[in-house]
Amino acid sequence: MMTKFWLLLIPVLWLAFPVKVAPQNATPASVYEHRADHDPNGIGKFYMGREIAHVMGHTGASWLERAERIAEEKPDDVIKNFKLRPTDAVADIGAGTGYFTFRISPVVKQGKVFAVDIQPEMLAMMEQRKKELKADNVVTVQGTEQDVKLPEASVDLAFMVDAYHEFSYPREMMQSLVKSLKPEGRVVLIEYRGEDAAVQIKRVHKMTVAQVRKELEAVGLKWKETKNFLPYQHFIVFEKAKV
Ligand SMILES: C[S@@+](CC[C@H](N)C(=O)[O-])C[C@H]1O[C@@H](n2cnc3c(N)ncnc32)[C@H](O)[C@@H]1O
């Protein structure tokens, strides 16, 4: 008698306390936040507490090739610290004019360099330079704001120099980048030091190590080391986490 009474109560309890099951196609809550009150150098869109910067337009291309960059950003030391093998497939994400791409091309003679950018004008400049230098192992790739557009499991090392802070969809970009990495693939992020007041760069163009780690670990990358050989920038190395 008592058991039957409890059975009768089940539909009543179900109506009073429905189990909330998300529909299969539910859109996950946005990882981005928009604020009206923000830094004029940023786009007013925030990711994990950081404001995203405006994309540097192609009309500023000559600034990327400025002579002072050699002393400021030490490209040869950067490339030495990538520890590349001649057969590696490297991806330069947000490659711009190819400042790093064309320095890496001869280092990976039997491999290749994917030079990814979203601005067709930047890709055209790189295509022109590729012809001039006969850099046949450079592959220019038109990416989108959310996708690196690289083949799955094809990249040994992906790197970003002064670019990640302006990705307007950093979560989606990094998720697609992780898919493009080989199982032992590495990611290196080079950004101006956010913790260092002596680095005279606009706030939204700098990043702290803590922020970089928070954002890249959120897509499943594993922090390996932070190297301090650059005058103004961090050199932060991540590995693809084993699954
Ligand atoms: C400041 S430039 C740096 C270029 C280059 N890495 C260098 O160090 O000379 C940043 C570049 O990132 C590109 N960029 C911005 N958002 C991007 C995205 N979601 N995917 C690929 N490239 C992007 C821009 O078009 C621009 O060419």
The ligand as a Tripos MOL2 file, in Angstrom:
@<TRIPOS>MOLECULE
LIG
   27    29     1     0     0
SMALL
NO_CHARGES

@<TRIPOS>ATOM
      1 C1         51.0890   43.0520  -35.7030 C.3       1 LIG1
      2 S1         50.9980   41.9710  -37.0700 S.3       1 LIG1
      3 C2         52.3830   40.8800  -36.7560 C.3       1 LIG1
      4 C3         52.8550   40.1890  -38.0050 C.3       1 LIG1
      5 C4         54.0000   39.1910  -37.8390 C.3       1 LIG1
      6 N1         53.6850   38.1530  -36.8910 N.3       1 LIG1
      7 C5         55.2780   39.8630  -37.4370 C.2       1 LIG1
      8 O1         55.7280   39.6670  -36.2900 O.co2     1 LIG1
      9 O2         55.8370   40.6150  -38.2430 O.co2     1 LIG1
     10 C6         49.6060   40.9140  -36.7020 C.3       1 LIG1
     11 C7         49.0780   40.1290  -37.8910 C.3       1 LIG1
     12 O3         48.0970   39.2090  -37.4020 O.3       1 LIG1
     13 C8         47.0770   39.0890  -38.3770 C.3       1 LIG1
     14 N2         45.8530   38.5400  -37.7450 N.ar      1 LIG1
     15 C9         44.9870   39.1510  -36.9110 C.ar      1 LIG1
     16 N3         43.9960   38.3090  -36.5620 N.ar      1 LIG1
     17 C10        44.2570   37.1250  -37.1760 C.ar      1 LIG1
     18 C11        43.6320   35.8560  -37.2000 C.ar      1 LIG1
     19 N4         42.5090   35.5990  -36.5070 N.pl3     1 LIG1
     20 N5         44.1860   34.8820  -37.9480 N.ar      1 LIG1
     21 C12        45.3320   35.1080  -38.6560 C.ar      1 LIG1
     22 N6         45.9730   36.2880  -38.6670 N.ar      1 LIG1
     23 C13        45.4420   37.2830  -37.9430 C.ar      1 LIG1
     24 C14        46.9380   40.4960  -38.9180 C.3       1 LIG1
     25 O4         46.2940   40.4940  -40.1740 O.3       1 LIG1
     26 C15        48.3990   40.9630  -38.9630 C.3       1 LIG1
     27 O5         48.9700   40.6990  -40.2140 O.3       1 LIG1
@<TRIPOS>BOND
     1     1     2 1
     2     2     3 1
     3     2    10 1
     4     3     4 1
     5     4     5 1
     6     5     6 1
     7     5     7 1
     8     7     8 2
     9     7     9 1
    10    10    11 1
    11    11    12 1
    12    11    26 1
    13    12    13 1
    14    13    14 1
    15    13    24 1
    16    14    15 ar
    17    14    23 ar
    18    15    16 ar
    19    16    17 ar
    20    17    18 ar
    21    17    23 ar
    22    18    19 1
    23    18    20 ar
    24    20    21 ar
    25    21    22 ar
    26    22    23 ar
    27    24    25 1
    28    24    26 1
    29    26    27 1
@<TRIPOS>SUBSTRUCTURE
     1 LIG1         1 GROUP 0 **** ****
